[in-house]
Every structure is written in C-alpha cells, then in structure tokens.
Amino acid sequence: MQQTRQHILEVLKEKGQATVEEIVEALGTRIGNITAVTVRHHLEILRGDGLVEAPTVRRRTTPGRPQHVYTLTDKALDLFPNNYRNLMGELLNQIKARLPEREINVILEGVANEMAAPAAVQDMPISQRLNEVVDYLTQQGYDARWEAVEQGYMLRTGNCPYHHLAAEHQELCTMDLRMITNLLGGIVPRRVSHMIEGDDTCAYFIPEADVQTTQT
C-alpha cells in the first residue's frame, strides 16, 4: 500500500476517529508537512477501497462549523494483526462453560456499568443528553448517531466493536443494551434493528413518554 495511506490508516487505528486536521497534525510527526487537500485525496481513495467509512459529523459543544470525522471500516481493522478476538472468544467460552447464566449476566451487567461510568449522565435536556451519548459511543467505536422520530427518538450504532464475536455470543448485545440504558440515565430503549440479523445498524427506540417520566 502507498506509504501515506498506510500512515493514515495507522492514525485512524490509534485515534479511533479523526478529522482531516487531526490527521494532518499526526502525519506531521511521521512524514513531515502534508496539506489537508492531500489528506482528503488519500481518504477518498481509502474510502473507495472500502477501508475508511464515509465521514460523519462530530457534534461540537462550542460554536463553530461542524467537524467531519473519519473512522476505519471493519475491513481495515482486519489489516492490523491482533489476537484480541480469539482471546475474548475463548474467555467467553470458558465463562459460559463454568458459570450459570444468571452469574454470567451479573458479570456482563457489571462490565456495562463500568463502561458507562466515564460518561456520567447529567441533568440535561434529552437532545443534549443524546449528543453526549453519541459522542461517547462513537469514541468507543460504535459510530453512533440519533434522530427525532414520531413519539420519541432513535439512537443508531453503525459499527459493532466486537461484531466477530456477537453472532456467537449475543450476551454482548445484551451488555450493550444495558450500557446504553445507563448512558441514558435509566431509560430502557427498545432495540428495533440488529446488525447480527442483517440490518444496517443496531437501532434503539427511546419513547418520548419515558423521557418525560425521567424528567418529572
């Protein structure tokens, strides 16, 4: 692979997501000066190769133009050698072989609680809360977004950080649901689409009535 594009993939792998400007800054320490125009050119080639996702908008907490961030596709992640998938798969197999289902659920619930803890929910309007949830999930590799829909809100995740394991270990999907519930301040969403069933995203419906209940 062309060297600059390889470096861009490495930057995105390290950061999880990055804007063009952040990629330019990171490449400056690797290959010297490079322009944003050149980076965008390489990103478009990488997108065409199926290695970089289409840019998504990073919501800002301060005034300014929206920032577009880039992330790697699952195809790109497979280019980087690792043994995490095998290790995690074997750990889950051993846990499930030795513990009853109830205890497994307690363990995964604890993991979900710990994962949500850094993004402690604050008393804020639902739109602002969803922005916070989306930012946190995207930082964790879920490629999240939300939209207002009839009678509520829809939270979508377009990437599963452990999709290779989820089909065999659907307990991980239950863990995600628990984590999202915690991030939403105790609102339990209803999952209406599921990537392991062939859907484009995992989508979670949040009824407006439940939001109103938590705010009263």
VMD Tcl script that draws the C-alpha trace (Angstrom):
set ca {
  {0.00 0.00 0.00}
  {1.12 3.56 -0.70}
  {3.02 4.80 2.38}
  {0.97 7.93 3.14}
  {-2.26 5.98 3.04}
  {-0.77 3.35 5.32}
  {0.12 6.11 7.79}
  {-3.43 7.50 7.61}
  {-4.82 4.06 8.46}
  {-2.43 3.83 11.40}
  {-3.51 7.25 12.67}
  {-7.18 6.30 12.49}
  {-6.45 2.99 14.19}
  {-4.70 4.77 17.06}
  {-7.27 7.55 17.47}
  {-10.44 5.62 16.69}
  {-11.74 8.65 14.77}
  {-10.15 11.85 13.49}
  {-10.83 14.95 11.43}
  {-8.73 15.86 8.41}
  {-6.97 18.50 10.51}
  {-6.15 15.96 13.22}
  {-4.79 13.56 10.62}
  {-2.63 16.33 9.13}
  {-1.23 17.11 12.58}
  {-0.50 13.44 13.32}
  {1.17 12.89 9.95}
  {3.40 15.90 10.54}
  {5.38 13.91 13.10}
  {5.60 10.89 10.81}
  {6.26 12.11 7.29}
  {6.65 15.87 7.59}
  {4.46 18.57 6.10}
  {1.32 17.48 4.30}
  {-1.71 19.52 3.26}
  {-5.36 18.94 4.11}
  {-6.11 18.69 0.38}
  {-3.65 15.82 0.03}
  {-5.10 14.04 3.06}
  {-8.62 14.36 1.67}
  {-7.41 12.91 -1.64}
  {-5.94 9.87 0.11}
  {-9.05 9.46 2.28}
  {-11.23 9.30 -0.83}
  {-9.02 6.57 -2.26}
  {-9.20 4.65 1.02}
  {-12.98 5.04 1.02}
  {-13.10 3.66 -2.50}
  {-11.06 0.68 -1.30}
  {-13.56 0.09 1.50}
  {-11.05 0.88 4.24}
  {-12.45 4.19 5.55}
  {-16.06 4.97 6.39}
  {-17.90 7.96 4.95}
  {-17.28 10.97 7.22}
  {-19.79 11.65 9.98}
  {-20.47 14.90 11.81}
  {-18.90 15.33 15.22}
  {-21.21 17.47 17.29}
  {-19.50 20.43 18.87}
  {-20.01 21.69 22.40}
  {-18.83 25.17 21.37}
  {-19.88 27.41 18.46}
  {-18.21 26.75 15.14}
  {-18.51 24.83 11.91}
  {-19.42 21.13 12.18}
  {-16.43 18.81 12.18}
  {-16.39 15.74 9.97}
  {-14.63 12.70 11.39}
  {-13.29 9.59 9.68}
  {-13.12 6.05 11.04}
  {-11.83 2.73 9.78}
  {-14.11 0.06 8.38}
  {-14.08 -3.49 9.71}
  {-12.18 -4.44 6.56}
  {-9.40 -2.03 7.52}
  {-9.28 -3.27 11.11}
  {-8.62 -6.75 9.80}
  {-5.37 -5.44 8.27}
  {-3.91 -4.92 11.73}
  {-2.65 -8.09 13.40}
  {-4.12 -8.85 16.83}
  {-5.26 -11.79 18.90}
  {-7.94 -9.99 20.91}
  {-10.78 -11.68 19.06}
  {-9.51 -15.18 19.78}
  {-8.64 -14.33 23.37}
  {-12.02 -12.76 24.12}
  {-13.84 -15.59 22.38}
  {-12.06 -18.20 24.47}
  {-12.66 -16.25 27.68}
  {-16.38 -16.07 26.94}
  {-16.47 -19.78 26.09}
  {-14.83 -20.66 29.41}
  {-17.11 -18.36 31.41}
  {-20.21 -19.81 29.76}
  {-19.00 -23.37 30.30}
  {-18.30 -22.88 34.01}
  {-20.93 -20.44 35.26}
  {-24.72 -20.46 35.28}
  {-26.48 -17.95 33.04}
  {-27.52 -15.76 35.97}
  {-23.93 -15.25 37.09}
  {-22.80 -14.55 33.54}
  {-25.45 -11.84 33.28}
  {-24.27 -10.31 36.56}
  {-20.69 -10.15 35.23}
  {-21.70 -8.56 31.93}
  {-24.00 -6.13 33.72}
  {-21.02 -5.05 35.81}
  {-18.96 -4.58 32.65}
  {-21.73 -2.45 31.14}
  {-21.91 -0.33 34.28}
  {-18.16 0.23 34.24}
  {-18.19 1.12 30.54}
  {-20.91 3.74 31.09}
  {-19.37 5.20 34.24}
  {-16.94 7.63 32.50}
  {-19.91 9.28 30.76}
  {-21.90 10.05 33.89}
  {-25.39 11.25 32.99}
  {-26.17 14.82 33.96}
  {-29.50 16.55 34.40}
  {-29.91 17.96 30.90}
  {-32.48 18.09 28.07}
  {-32.83 14.84 26.13}
  {-31.31 16.28 22.94}
  {-28.20 17.36 24.81}
  {-28.06 14.03 26.63}
  {-28.29 12.15 23.34}
  {-25.46 14.27 21.94}
  {-23.33 13.22 24.90}
  {-24.29 9.57 24.44}
  {-23.48 9.69 20.71}
  {-20.11 11.31 21.35}
  {-19.21 8.70 23.96}
  {-20.34 5.72 21.88}
  {-18.53 7.00 18.79}
  {-15.35 7.39 20.81}
  {-15.73 3.73 21.78}
  {-16.01 2.70 18.12}
  {-19.80 2.39 17.72}
  {-20.23 5.09 15.02}
  {-23.38 6.40 16.70}
  {-25.98 8.98 15.74}
  {-29.51 9.93 16.79}
  {-32.61 11.47 15.27}
  {-36.03 12.60 16.42}
  {-38.83 10.29 15.22}
  {-42.56 10.04 15.79}
  {-43.28 9.65 19.51}
  {-39.64 9.63 20.51}
  {-36.04 9.34 19.42}
  {-33.94 6.79 17.57}
  {-30.35 6.05 18.56}
  {-28.37 4.15 15.93}
  {-24.97 2.48 16.04}
  {-23.44 1.70 12.66}
  {-20.46 -0.29 13.86}
  {-20.03 -3.05 16.43}
  {-16.57 -3.07 18.06}
  {-16.84 -6.84 18.56}
  {-19.02 -7.87 15.63}
  {-16.94 -11.01 15.04}
  {-17.99 -12.29 18.46}
  {-21.54 -11.00 18.76}
  {-23.14 -13.60 16.47}
  {-21.86 -16.42 18.67}
  {-22.09 -14.55 21.98}
  {-25.27 -12.50 21.89}
  {-24.80 -11.76 25.58}
  {-22.58 -8.94 24.31}
  {-25.61 -7.35 22.65}
  {-27.47 -7.51 25.96}
  {-24.46 -5.88 27.59}
  {-24.61 -3.05 25.03}
  {-28.30 -2.52 25.78}
  {-27.53 -2.25 29.49}
  {-24.70 0.20 28.82}
  {-26.93 2.41 26.66}
  {-29.63 2.32 29.34}
  {-27.09 3.58 31.86}
  {-25.89 6.28 29.46}
  {-29.50 7.43 29.05}
  {-29.93 7.79 32.78}
  {-32.02 4.69 33.29}
  {-34.28 4.97 30.23}
  {-34.56 1.48 28.73}
  {-34.66 1.77 24.92}
  {-36.26 -0.82 22.64}
  {-33.95 -2.32 20.06}
  {-35.76 -2.28 16.72}
  {-32.97 -3.42 14.39}
  {-29.94 -5.62 14.88}
  {-26.81 -5.87 12.75}
  {-26.24 -9.55 13.52}
  {-29.64 -10.18 11.93}
  {-28.54 -8.43 8.74}
  {-29.71 -4.88 9.45}
  {-27.51 -1.93 8.53}
  {-27.48 -0.62 12.09}
  {-28.45 -1.51 15.61}
  {-31.28 0.93 16.32}
  {-32.75 1.76 19.73}
  {-36.11 3.50 20.07}
  {-36.49 5.84 23.06}
  {-40.16 6.72 23.71}
  {-40.87 10.36 24.48}
  {-43.17 9.19 27.30}
  {-40.24 7.50 29.05}
  {-38.14 10.64 28.67}
  {-40.87 12.74 30.26}
  {-41.15 10.28 33.14}
  {-37.46 10.58 34.00}
  {-37.60 14.38 33.85}
  {-40.51 14.76 36.26}
}
mol new
graphics top color blue
foreach p $ca { graphics top sphere $p radius 0.5 }
foreach p [lrange $ca 0 end-1] q [lrange $ca 1 end] { graphics top cylinder $p $q radius 0.2 }
display resetview
